Amino acid sequence: MPHHISTRAVHVVNDPPPPGSRPLSVPLVQSSAFAFDSADALAEAMAGPDGPYAYSRRGNPTVRALEQTLAGLEGGAGALAFASGMGAVSGVLLGLLRTGDRVLAQRCLYGGTYAVLADLSARYGIEVTYVDPEPADVEAAATAAGERPALLLLETIANPTGQVPDLPALLAVARRLGIISVVDNSLASPVLCRPLELGADVVVHSTTKYLAGHSDVLGGAAVFADDGLRRRIWPRTVELGACADPFAAWLTLRGIQTLPLRMRETCASAAVLAERFAAHPSVAAVHYPWLPGRPSYDTARKVLSGGGGGLLSVELAGGREAGRAFIEGVRIARLALSLGGVESLVAHPASTSHRELDAGALAAAGIAPGLVRLSVGIEDVDDLWGDFADALG
Ligand SMILES: Cc1ncc(COP(=O)(O)O)c(C=O)c1O
């Protein structure tokens, strides 16, 4: 006797595709759970990150495709995808640190990362020492009296100052002293820099930014030089629950396919705009690593390949009020948070992305109160400059 209509409605057809062909794009497996024929096989699947899929917080085929793609792009042994960049930063820090550990962190970091470090320090007894990312300073801080640091935290291109640390030299210091190095590579993307190839242990990403690239998805990832680290962190991420959603992973994979094209365009436009801003009488300073004469210029040429990225910051001669008028005056670029999408955005870091830093920390990080951040998209560069020049006027 056929089953009743409610049973037939619930059990929609779900057969694997017939052998002989397969989908060209990555299948979106939007399933929270996976069915097994054997109870033992299901129990076994709970053991590690790579067993058959059991439950999508522990692993999912679409998410795994993203993880393997990212590992391939960064030259890593494995990766874990997260719900956001902050999920990745928090997952890695919580997965690697214990109470009493010491962290050395670059002074200029994304505000959200700074906030996690402040919380870990205040509530979990983790000591955080901020350093200028100079090899001698890092070595001196690492070997100063007290516990040897467990972790060094850097950004390839710092948000929002565009500072580029000398990764090969700093990572060599970390390696020699047995400190785990974590590099946030969100602003460079693996197109401009692959920190694992320069000696880093872990790379973290806000895939929300250039990797996904279309301002329509939040995501994060950690990529590991050694698969042992991925296996060590995986149980913590399963507990934290900040796992990537399959649809978010699918959108990110789709974005990644055009990443090199978008990076090429954004780098070329940002370099042109940086020069035009630098020559404009209303502009007091331009922060862009690929601009000759900038403090990070020589290091940027050594660490980044093919360009200085799409983020540039400017300080206007009229200070904070001029900055406000500028970000409210643009018409093609939009006043919005985030960066790395196809559309150009402007923002004021001190009151938004870096609001967690007090006046002293902002000054130490080189973020002037009136500094304005631009994320350069892939619109025509002359249209963009027309918009910015009008807003400056
Ligand atoms: C360098 C950097 N790391 C991490 C993050 C956090 O990423 P998400 O917003 O995806 O959580 C951001 C966000 O702006 C960022 O700029």
The ligand as an SDF file (V2000), in Angstrom:
LIG
                    3D

 16 16  0  0  0  0  0  0  0  0999 V2000
   41.6700   42.5510    8.5720 C   0  0  0  0  0  0  0  0  0  0  0  0
   40.3300   42.0570    9.0280 C   0  0  0  0  0  0  0  0  0  0  0  0
   40.2550   40.9010    9.7250 N   0  0  0  0  0  0  0  0  0  0  0  0
   39.0690   40.4220   10.1680 C   0  0  0  0  0  0  0  0  0  0  0  0
   37.8970   41.1020    9.9310 C   0  0  0  0  0  0  0  0  0  0  0  0
   36.6020   40.5520   10.4510 C   0  0  0  0  0  0  0  0  0  0  0  0
   35.8850   39.9830    9.4080 O   0  0  0  0  0  0  0  0  0  0  0  0
   34.2840   39.7390    9.4190 P   0  0  0  0  0  0  0  0  0  0  0  0
   33.6570   41.0840    9.3340 O   0  0  0  0  0  0  0  0  0  0  0  0
   34.0700   38.8680    8.2390 O   0  0  0  0  0  0  0  0  0  0  0  0
   33.9560   39.0720   10.7120 O   0  0  0  0  0  0  0  0  0  0  0  0
   37.9230   42.2980    9.2010 C   0  0  0  0  0  0  0  0  0  0  0  0
   36.6700   43.0290    8.9300 C   0  0  0  0  0  0  0  0  0  0  0  0
   36.6850   44.1610    8.4800 O   0  0  0  0  0  0  0  0  0  0  0  0
   39.1780   42.7890    8.7350 C   0  0  0  0  0  0  0  0  0  0  0  0
   39.2690   43.9370    8.0470 O   0  0  0  0  0  0  0  0  0  0  0  0
  1  2  1  0
  2  3  1  0
  2 15  2  0
  3  4  2  0
  4  5  1  0
  5  6  1  0
  5 12  2  0
  6  7  1  0
  7  8  1  0
  8  9  2  0
  8 10  1  0
  8 11  1  0
 12 13  1  0
 12 15  1  0
 13 14  2  0
 15 16  1  0
M  END
$$$$
